[in-house]
Amino acid sequence: MKTILIIGASSGIGLHLASQLAEAGHHVVGTFHTHPVNSSHENLHFIHYNVLDNKPLHDLPEIIDAMVYCPGSIVLKPFARVSAAEFEHDFKLNVGGAINTIQAALPALKKSEHASIVLMSSVAASVGLNYHAVVASSKGAIEGLTRALAAELAPKIRVNAVALSLTDTPLAEGLLNSDQKVEANAQRHPLKRIGTTQDAANMISFLVSDQSAWVSGQIFHVDGGISSLKV
């Protein structure tokens, strides 16, 4: 069984993933910022960490077999109305936080026999979407970082990313807070539904497992087909 660090494990995809991996027998360390979690599962425990503090991440296991970075944001605005501060804050959360956390975890990851890092991207990084300039900028950087780190850390550590479309999480509540919004967004996708935390967790679980041992530097689209299909 593996020791897995999940940054942003207190809600949404991170919480679902943490619970799924703990149930599978892995030792999971999850971080929370504003939403503390009381877990009764013996394989899952939480530590407080704010990725925006620029403070070192302490209390890490000596050996980490996999790290997943889940914090994210959804800033949807016309480009002309987005301030430089909003761009900077989103980049700091999505990219700066990932960089700082990976650097903190790297010594422990290097002690693992088969380590893996999984980052979160968005369909907006590869498909031009209205009002997604902030998201596309940050997640485009994440995809570049994924490939660069995969090359630099090979063969010891694998690095991949999961690019999602709209997924039913607390973060997306404003976009899915009525039956009409859910249906309209579902119809935009070739598979005619919204993504779930289970969809995302299944792909991430595969990428941190030994089943993906020959996979690195890849961006996996878990997006209902919206990035590549026109139906």
C-alpha positions in Angstrom: 0.0 0.0 0.0 1.1 3.5 -0.7 1.5 6.7 1.3 -0.3 9.5 -0.6 -0.3 13.2 0.1 -3.4 15.1 -1.1 -3.3 18.9 -1.0 -6.9 20.3 -0.7 -8.6 17.1 0.6 -11.4 18.7 2.6 -14.1 19.0 -0.1 -15.0 18.1 -3.6 -12.6 16.0 -5.7 -9.9 16.0 -3.0 -12.2 14.7 -0.3 -13.7 12.0 -2.6 -10.3 10.9 -3.7 -8.9 10.8 -0.1 -11.8 8.7 1.1 -11.5 6.3 -1.9 -7.8 5.8 -1.5 -8.1 5.3 2.2 -10.9 2.7 1.7 -8.5 0.9 -0.7 -6.0 0.5 2.1 -3.6 3.4 1.3 -2.2 5.7 4.0 -3.6 9.1 3.0 -2.4 12.5 4.4 -4.8 15.3 3.4 -4.5 19.0 3.9 -7.3 21.4 4.7 -7.5 25.2 5.0 -11.0 26.5 5.7 -12.9 23.3 6.1 -11.6 21.0 8.8 -12.6 17.3 8.4 -13.0 14.8 11.2 -12.2 11.5 9.6 -12.9 8.3 11.4 -11.0 6.2 8.9 -7.8 4.8 10.3 -6.0 5.3 7.0 -6.8 9.0 6.6 -5.7 11.9 8.6 -5.7 15.7 8.0 -3.2 18.5 8.6 -3.9 22.2 8.3 -2.1 24.0 5.4 -2.8 27.2 3.5 -1.1 27.0 0.1 -1.2 30.8 -0.2 0.8 31.4 3.0 4.2 30.6 1.3 5.1 28.8 4.5 6.8 25.4 4.6 4.6 22.3 4.7 5.5 20.4 7.8 4.5 17.1 9.3 5.0 15.2 6.1 5.7 11.4 6.0 9.3 10.4 5.6 8.4 8.6 2.3 5.7 9.8 0.0 4.6 7.5 -2.9 2.2 9.9 -4.6 1.2 13.6 -4.3 -2.0 15.1 -5.7 -2.6 18.9 -5.9 -6.3 19.6 -5.8 -6.8 23.3 -4.9 -8.4 25.3 -7.7 -10.7 28.1 -8.6 -13.3 29.1 -11.2 -13.0 32.7 -12.2 -15.3 33.4 -15.2 -15.3 37.0 -16.4 -14.9 39.0 -19.6 -11.2 39.6 -20.1 -11.7 43.4 -19.9 -13.2 43.1 -16.4 -10.5 40.9 -14.9 -8.0 42.8 -12.8 -4.3 42.1 -12.6 -4.7 41.2 -9.0 -7.3 38.5 -9.9 -4.9 37.0 -12.5 -2.1 37.0 -9.9 -4.2 35.5 -7.1 -5.4 32.7 -9.4 -1.9 31.9 -10.6 -0.6 31.9 -7.1 -3.3 29.4 -6.0 -3.1 27.1 -9.0 0.5 27.3 -10.0 2.5 28.9 -7.2 0.9 26.6 -4.6 1.6 23.5 -6.7 5.3 24.5 -7.1 5.8 25.2 -3.4 4.2 22.0 -2.4 6.0 19.8 -4.9 9.3 21.3 -3.7 8.4 20.6 -0.1 7.4 17.0 -0.9 10.2 16.3 -3.3 12.7 14.8 -0.8 10.1 12.4 0.5 8.9 11.5 -3.1 12.5 10.7 -4.1 12.7 8.1 -1.3 9.9 6.2 -2.9 10.6 3.3 -5.3 7.8 4.4 -7.7 6.6 7.9 -7.0 3.9 9.9 -8.8 2.6 13.5 -8.9 -0.8 14.4 -10.3 -1.8 18.0 -11.0 -5.2 19.3 -12.0 -5.8 21.2 -15.3 -8.9 22.2 -17.2 -10.4 21.8 -20.7 -10.0 25.6 -20.9 -6.3 25.1 -21.3 -6.7 23.4 -24.7 -10.1 24.7 -26.0 -10.9 28.4 -26.4 -13.9 29.3 -24.2 -15.5 32.6 -23.5 -14.7 34.2 -20.2 -12.1 31.6 -19.3 -9.0 33.7 -19.7 -8.0 33.4 -16.0 -8.6 29.7 -15.9 -6.8 29.1 -19.2 -3.8 31.1 -18.1 -3.3 29.2 -14.9 -4.1 25.8 -16.2 -2.0 26.3 -19.3 0.9 26.9 -17.0 0.1 23.7 -15.1 0.2 21.6 -18.3 3.6 23.1 -19.2 4.8 22.4 -15.6 3.6 18.9 -15.9 5.6 18.1 -19.0 8.7 19.9 -17.8 8.7 18.1 -14.4 8.0 14.8 -16.0 11.2 15.2 -18.0 13.3 16.5 -15.2 12.2 14.0 -12.6 12.2 10.9 -14.8 12.8 8.0 -14.3 12.3 8.2 -10.5 9.0 10.2 -10.4 6.2 10.2 -12.8 4.2 13.5 -13.4 0.8 13.7 -15.1 -2.2 16.0 -15.1 -6.0 15.6 -15.3 -7.9 18.2 -17.4 -11.5 18.4 -16.3 -14.6 20.0 -17.7 -17.4 21.2 -15.5 -17.6 18.9 -12.5 -20.2 18.8 -9.8 -18.3 20.1 -6.8 -18.9 22.9 -4.2 -16.6 25.1 -6.3 -19.0 24.9 -9.2 -22.1 25.3 -7.2 -23.0 28.7 -8.8 -22.9 27.2 -12.2 -25.1 24.2 -11.2 -27.6 25.6 -8.7 -30.7 24.9 -10.7 -32.0 22.0 -12.8 -32.0 24.3 -15.8 -28.3 25.1 -15.4 -27.4 21.5 -14.9 -29.3 20.4 -18.0 -27.9 23.2 -20.2 -24.4 22.5 -19.1 -24.9 18.7 -19.6 -26.1 19.3 -23.2 -22.8 21.1 -24.0 -21.0 17.8 -23.5 -21.1 14.9 -26.0 -21.8 12.5 -23.2 -24.7 14.7 -22.1 -23.9 14.9 -18.4 -21.9 16.8 -15.9 -18.7 15.3 -14.5 -18.7 13.9 -11.0 -16.1 13.7 -8.3 -16.1 10.0 -8.8 -15.1 10.5 -12.5 -12.1 12.6 -11.5 -11.1 10.4 -8.5 -11.2 7.2 -10.7 -8.6 8.8 -13.2 -6.4 10.1 -10.4 -6.5 6.8 -8.6 -5.3 5.1 -11.7 -2.4 7.7 -12.2 -1.1 7.2 -8.6 -1.3 3.4 -8.9 1.2 1.0 -10.3 -1.2 0.3 -13.2 0.1 3.5 -14.8 3.7 2.8 -14.2 4.7 3.5 -17.8 2.8 6.7 -18.1 4.3 10.1 -17.5 4.2 13.7 -19.0 0.6 13.2 -20.1 -2.6 15.4 -19.9 -5.6 13.2 -19.4 -8.9 14.8 -20.5 -11.8 13.7 -18.2 -14.3 16.0 -19.8 -17.3 14.2 -21.3 -15.7 14.4 -24.7 -16.0 18.2 -25.0 -12.4 18.8 -25.9 -12.2 16.5 -28.9 -15.7 15.6 -30.1 -18.3 17.5 -32.0 -21.7 15.7 -32.2 
